């Protein structure tokens, strides 16, 4: 199959196992993107707080090791 044919192929083509595997991969990818987005937002919130002079470390409870 050429690249164009691969890109325009219907997602329903292929065997049942291939579709199931593709859906599982897409599900894991969606979770990874969602987690990455949340972590990115947390980091940027910390950057903005630090630029505004807020002591972010003071807001967190102390770690007791």
N, CA, C and O atoms as a Tinker XYZ file with bonds, in Angstrom:
   260  protein
     1  N      0.837000   -1.172000    0.000000    73     2
     2  CA     0.000000    0.000000    0.000000    64     1     3
     3  C      0.886000    1.241000    0.000000    63     2     4     5
     4  O      1.916000    1.275000    0.673000    81     3
     5  N      0.498000    2.223000   -0.729000    73     3     6
     6  CA     1.262000    3.461000   -0.737000    64     5     7
     7  C      0.864000    4.320000    0.455000    63     6     8     9
     8  O     -0.110000    4.032000    1.152000    81     7
     9  N      1.638000    5.380000    0.675000    73     7    10
    10  CA     1.357000    6.265000    1.806000    64     9    11
    11  C     -0.025000    6.903000    1.668000    63    10    12    13
    12  O     -0.764000    6.995000    2.648000    81    11
    13  N     -0.373000    7.338000    0.474000    73    11    14
    14  CA    -1.681000    7.968000    0.253000    64    13    15
    15  C     -2.812000    6.976000    0.502000    63    14    16    17
    16  O     -3.840000    7.324000    1.083000    81    15
    17  N     -2.611000    5.742000    0.058000    73    15    18
    18  CA    -3.647000    4.729000    0.266000    64    17    19
    19  C     -3.774000    4.401000    1.749000    63    18    20    21
    20  O     -4.873000    4.132000    2.234000    81    19
    21  N     -2.660000    4.421000    2.467000    73    19    22
    22  CA    -2.696000    4.147000    3.903000    64    21    23
    23  C     -3.437000    5.246000    4.641000    63    22    24    25
    24  O     -4.220000    4.971000    5.550000    81    23
    25  N     -3.193000    6.490000    4.254000    73    23    26
    26  CA    -3.830000    7.611000    4.936000    64    25    27
    27  C     -5.316000    7.708000    4.641000    63    26    28    29
    28  O     -6.086000    8.189000    5.472000    81    27
    29  N     -5.724000    7.254000    3.462000    73    27    30
    30  CA    -7.137000    7.359000    3.092000    64    29    31
    31  C     -7.900000    6.073000    3.360000    63    30    32    33
    32  O     -9.106000    6.010000    3.120000    81    31
    33  N     -7.217000    5.043000    3.856000    73    31    34
    34  CA    -7.886000    3.766000    4.108000    64    33    35
    35  C     -8.894000    3.922000    5.242000    63    34    36    37
    36  O     -8.684000    4.695000    6.178000    81    35
    37  N     -9.955000    3.201000    5.144000    73    35    38
    38  CA   -10.981000    3.222000    6.173000    64    37    39
    39  C    -10.446000    2.549000    7.432000    63    38    40    41
    40  O     -9.763000    1.529000    7.340000    81    39
    41  N    -10.745000    3.102000    8.609000    73    39    42
    42  CA   -10.253000    2.480000    9.833000    64    41    43
    43  C    -10.868000    1.103000   10.093000    63    42    44    45
    44  O    -10.375000    0.355000   10.938000    81    43
    45  N    -11.932000    0.768000    9.378000    73    43    46
    46  CA   -12.578000   -0.521000    9.595000    64    45    47
    47  C    -11.935000   -1.639000    8.787000    63    46    48    49
    48  O    -12.352000   -2.792000    8.901000    81    47
    49  N    -10.914000   -1.323000    7.962000    73    47    50
    50  CA   -10.256000   -2.367000    7.193000    64    49    51
    51  C     -9.345000   -3.152000    8.109000    63    50    52    53
    52  O     -8.818000   -2.610000    9.080000    81    51
    53  N     -9.156000   -4.408000    7.812000    73    51    54
    54  CA    -8.282000   -5.247000    8.617000    64    53    55
    55  C     -9.071000   -6.232000    9.440000    63    54    56    57
    56  O    -10.301000   -6.223000    9.464000    81    55
    57  N     -8.334000   -7.071000   10.106000    73    55    58
    58  CA    -8.977000   -8.115000   10.902000    64    57    59
    59  C     -9.482000   -7.564000   12.231000    63    58    60    61
    60  O     -9.189000   -6.432000   12.615000    81    59
    61  N    -10.236000   -8.391000   12.905000    73    59    62
    62  CA   -10.779000   -7.985000   14.204000    64    61    63
    63  C     -9.666000   -7.745000   15.205000    63    62    64    65
    64  O     -9.715000   -6.782000   15.970000    81    63
    65  N     -8.651000   -8.620000   15.210000    73    63    66
    66  CA    -7.540000   -8.456000   16.153000    64    65    67
    67  C     -6.760000   -7.179000   15.884000    63    66    68    69
    68  O     -6.329000   -6.500000   16.816000    81    67
    69  N     -6.580000   -6.852000   14.607000    73    67    70
    70  CA    -5.854000   -5.626000   14.259000    64    69    71
    71  C     -6.636000   -4.396000   14.712000    63    70    72    73
    72  O     -6.053000   -3.439000   15.222000    81    71
    73  N     -7.952000   -4.422000   14.524000    73    71    74
    74  CA    -8.775000   -3.290000   14.974000    64    73    75
    75  C     -8.732000   -3.160000   16.488000    63    74    76    77
    76  O     -8.634000   -2.055000   17.022000    81    75
    77  N     -8.806000   -4.294000   17.177000    73    75    78
    78  CA    -8.781000   -4.275000   18.635000    64    77    79
    79  C     -7.444000   -3.736000   19.144000    63    78    80    81
    80  O     -7.398000   -2.944000   20.085000    81    79
    81  N     -6.370000   -4.172000   18.514000    73    79    82
    82  CA    -5.040000   -3.706000   18.899000    64    81    83
    83  C     -4.892000   -2.208000   18.613000    63    82    84    85
    84  O     -4.324000   -1.472000   19.419000    81    83
    85  N     -5.409000   -1.760000   17.458000    73    83    86
    86  CA    -5.332000   -0.339000   17.101000    64    85    87
    87  C     -6.122000    0.509000   18.093000    63    86    88    89
    88  O     -5.670000    1.582000   18.493000    81    87
    89  N     -7.295000    0.032000   18.488000    73    87    90
    90  CA    -8.095000    0.775000   19.465000    64    89    91
    91  C     -7.385000    0.849000   20.816000    63    90    92    93
    92  O     -7.439000    1.875000   21.494000    81    91
    93  N     -6.724000   -0.233000   21.201000    73    91    94
    94  CA    -5.991000   -0.235000   22.467000    64    93    95
    95  C     -4.828000    0.752000   22.416000    63    94    96    97
    96  O     -4.569000    1.469000   23.383000    81    95
    97  N     -4.142000    0.784000   21.297000    73    95    98
    98  CA    -3.024000    1.725000   21.147000    64    97    99
    99  C     -3.537000    3.158000   21.181000    63    98   100   101
   100  O     -2.939000    4.019000   21.827000    81    99
   101  N     -4.641000    3.417000   20.489000    73    99   102
   102  CA    -5.213000    4.768000   20.495000    64   101   103
   103  C     -5.670000    5.168000   21.887000    63   102   104   105
   104  O     -5.521000    6.326000   22.278000    81   103
   105  N     -6.227000    4.221000   22.643000    73   103   106
   106  CA    -6.672000    4.511000   24.009000    64   105   107
   107  C     -5.484000    4.889000   24.893000    63   106   108   109
   108  O     -5.542000    5.855000   25.654000    81   107
   109  N     -4.396000    4.099000   24.777000    73   107   110
   110  CA    -3.198000    4.415000   25.572000    64   109   111
   111  C     -2.607000    5.754000   25.156000    63   110   112   113
   112  O     -2.127000    6.508000   26.002000    81   111
   113  N     -2.637000    6.052000   23.884000    73   111   114
   114  CA    -2.115000    7.321000   23.394000    64   113   115
   115  C     -2.953000    8.485000   23.913000    63   114   116   117
   116  O     -2.409000    9.522000   24.292000    81   115
   117  N     -4.277000    8.315000   23.931000    73   115   118
   118  CA    -5.141000    9.368000   24.471000    64   117   119
   119  C     -4.840000    9.621000   25.941000    63   118   120   121
   120  O     -4.762000   10.772000   26.369000    81   119
   121  N     -4.670000    8.545000   26.722000    73   119   122
   122  CA    -4.326000    8.698000   28.134000    64   121   123
   123  C     -2.990000    9.402000   28.305000    63   122   124   125
   124  O     -2.852000   10.281000   29.156000    81   123
   125  N     -2.006000    9.020000   27.498000    73   123   126
   126  CA    -0.680000    9.637000   27.593000    64   125   127
   127  C     -0.755000   11.126000   27.265000    63   126   128   129
   128  O     -0.110000   11.939000   27.926000    81   127
   129  N     -1.529000   11.483000   26.259000    73   127   130
   130  CA    -1.667000   12.892000   25.889000    64   129   131
   131  C     -2.391000   13.658000   26.987000    63   130   132   133
   132  O     -2.013000   14.788000   27.298000    81   131
   133  N     -3.420000   13.070000   27.578000    73   131   134
   134  CA    -4.156000   13.737000   28.654000    64   133   135
   135  C     -3.261000   13.966000   29.870000    63   134   136   137
   136  O     -3.284000   15.044000   30.464000    81   135
   137  N     -2.477000   12.961000   30.241000    73   135   138
   138  CA    -1.567000   13.103000   31.386000    64   137   139
   139  C     -0.507000   14.150000   31.077000    63   138   140   141
   140  O     -0.181000   14.976000   31.929000    81   139
   141  N      0.033000   14.118000   29.863000    73   139   142
   142  CA     1.037000   15.103000   29.469000    64   141   143
   143  C      0.455000   16.515000   29.532000    63   142   144   145
   144  O      1.127000   17.441000   29.985000    81   143
   145  N     -0.782000   16.684000   29.083000    73   143   146
   146  CA    -1.421000   17.994000   29.118000    64   145   147
   147  C     -1.595000   18.486000   30.551000    63   146   148   149
   148  O     -1.325000   19.650000   30.845000    81   147
   149  N     -2.046000   17.603000   31.442000    73   147   150
   150  CA    -2.231000   17.997000   32.845000    64   149   151
   151  C     -0.908000   18.351000   33.508000    63   150   152   153
   152  O     -0.830000   19.324000   34.258000    81   151
   153  N      0.135000   17.565000   33.238000    73   151   154
   154  CA     1.443000   17.876000   33.809000    64   153   155
   155  C      1.984000   19.188000   33.249000    63   154   156   157
   156  O      2.589000   19.976000   33.976000    81   155
   157  N      1.766000   19.417000   31.970000    73   155   158
   158  CA     2.202000   20.658000   31.352000    64   157   159
   159  C      1.487000   21.855000   31.990000    63   158   160   161
   160  O      2.111000   22.882000   32.262000    81   159
   161  N      0.189000   21.719000   32.225000    73   159   162
   162  CA    -0.553000   22.792000   32.882000    64   161   163
   163  C     -0.038000   23.042000   34.291000    63   162   164   165
   164  O      0.064000   24.193000   34.717000    81   163
   165  N      0.290000   21.978000   35.021000    73   163   166
   166  CA     0.814000   22.127000   36.376000    64   165   167
   167  C      2.155000   22.854000   36.361000    63   166   168   169
   168  O      2.407000   23.718000   37.201000    81   167
   169  N      3.003000   22.505000   35.415000    73   167   170
   170  CA     4.311000   23.164000   35.321000    64   169   171
   171  C      4.141000   24.638000   35.000000    63   170   172   173
   172  O      4.770000   25.490000   35.628000    81   171
   173  N      3.288000   24.946000   34.020000    73   171   174
   174  CA     3.097000   26.343000   33.654000    64   173   175
   175  C      2.425000   27.134000   34.778000    63   174   176   177
   176  O      2.706000   28.320000   34.952000    81   175
   177  N      1.553000   26.497000   35.529000    73   175   178
   178  CA     0.948000   27.182000   36.681000    64   177   179
   179  C      2.026000   27.513000   37.712000    63   178   180   181
   180  O      2.000000   28.579000   38.327000    81   179
   181  N      2.969000   26.596000   37.896000    73   179   182
   182  CA     4.092000   26.868000   38.799000    64   181   183
   183  C      4.979000   27.983000   38.301000    63   182   184   185
   184  O      5.459000   28.797000   39.090000    81   183
   185  N      5.204000   28.030000   36.994000    73   183   186
   186  CA     6.018000   29.105000   36.416000    64   185   187
   187  C      5.332000   30.451000   36.617000    63   186   188   189
   188  O      5.971000   31.424000   37.017000    81   187
   189  N      4.046000   30.507000   36.341000    73   187   190
   190  CA     3.308000   31.759000   36.511000    64   189   191
   191  C      3.303000   32.170000   37.980000    63   190   192   193
   192  O      3.485000   33.347000   38.292000    81   191
   193  N      3.100000   31.228000   38.869000    73   191   194
   194  CA     3.104000   31.538000   40.304000    64   193   195
   195  C      4.473000   32.046000   40.733000    63   194   196   197
   196  O      4.562000   33.003000   41.503000    81   195
   197  N      5.535000   31.423000   40.250000    73   195   198
   198  CA     6.883000   31.865000   40.606000    64   197   199
   199  C      7.150000   33.273000   40.067000    63   198   200   201
   200  O      7.778000   34.087000   40.744000    81   199
   201  N      6.679000   33.559000   38.860000    73   199   202
   202  CA     6.876000   34.901000   38.304000    64   201   203
   203  C      6.094000   35.959000   39.072000    63   202   204   205
   204  O      6.497000   37.121000   39.117000    81   203
   205  N      4.997000   35.565000   39.665000    73   203   206
   206  CA     4.205000   36.514000   40.461000    64   205   207
   207  C      4.710000   36.626000   41.888000    63   206   208   209
   208  O      4.197000   37.426000   42.672000    81   207
   209  N      5.708000   35.833000   42.227000    73   207   210
   210  CA     6.303000   35.916000   43.558000    64   209   211
   211  C      5.624000   35.048000   44.599000    63   210   212   213
   212  O      5.819000   35.257000   45.796000    81   211
   213  N      4.837000   34.087000   44.172000    73   211   214
   214  CA     4.164000   33.198000   45.121000    64   213   215
   215  C      5.109000   32.045000   45.448000    63   214   216   217
   216  O      5.661000   31.413000   44.547000    81   215
   217  N      5.290000   31.779000   46.725000    73   215   218
   218  CA     6.155000   30.686000   47.151000    64   217   219
   219  C      5.360000   29.380000   47.062000    63   218   220   221
   220  O      4.613000   29.035000   47.978000    81   219
   221  N      5.527000   28.668000   45.964000    73   219   222
   222  CA     4.765000   27.447000   45.722000    64   221   223
   223  C      5.175000   26.362000   46.707000    63   222   224   225
   224  O      4.333000   25.586000   47.160000    81   223
   225  N      6.447000   26.301000   47.040000    73   223   226
   226  CA     6.917000   25.276000   47.984000    64   225   227
   227  C      6.296000   25.477000   49.363000    63   226   228   229
   228  O      6.098000   24.514000   50.104000    81   227
   229  N      5.994000   26.711000   49.705000    73   227   230
   230  CA     5.363000   26.986000   50.994000    64   229   231
   231  C      3.912000   26.544000   51.048000    63   230   232   233
   232  O      3.359000   26.358000   52.132000    81   231
   233  N      3.296000   26.376000   49.903000    73   231   234
   234  CA     1.902000   25.943000   49.855000    64   233   235
   235  C      1.748000   24.434000   50.050000    63   234   236   237
   236  O      0.681000   23.958000   50.438000    81   235
   237  N      2.816000   23.691000   49.779000    73   235   238
   238  CA     2.760000   22.235000   49.865000    64   237   239
   239  C      3.005000   21.782000   51.297000    63   238   240   241
   240  O      3.765000   22.422000   52.023000    81   239
   241  N      2.378000   20.698000   51.710000    73   239   242
   242  CA     2.646000   20.185000   53.063000    64   241   243
   243  C      4.077000   19.651000   53.137000    63   242   244   245
   244  O      4.624000   19.186000   52.138000    81   243
   245  N      4.676000   19.721000   54.321000    73   243   246
   246  CA     6.057000   19.235000   54.442000    64   245   247
   247  C      6.131000   17.724000   54.261000    63   246   248   249
   248  O      5.233000   16.985000   54.665000    81   247
   249  N      7.209000   17.293000   53.651000    73   247   250
   250  CA     7.414000   15.850000   53.448000    64   249   251
   251  C      8.052000   15.266000   54.701000    63   250   252   253
   252  O      9.059000   15.775000   55.192000    81   251
   253  N      7.460000   14.203000   55.208000    73   251   254
   254  CA     8.051000   13.539000   56.369000    64   253   255
   255  C      8.588000   12.195000   55.905000    63   254   256   257
   256  O      7.837000   11.246000   55.678000    81   255
   257  N      9.891000   12.138000   55.772000    73   255   258
   258  CA    10.528000   10.904000   55.299000    64   257   259
   259  C     11.038000   10.078000   56.449000    63   258   260
   260  O     11.603000    9.005000   56.236000    81   259
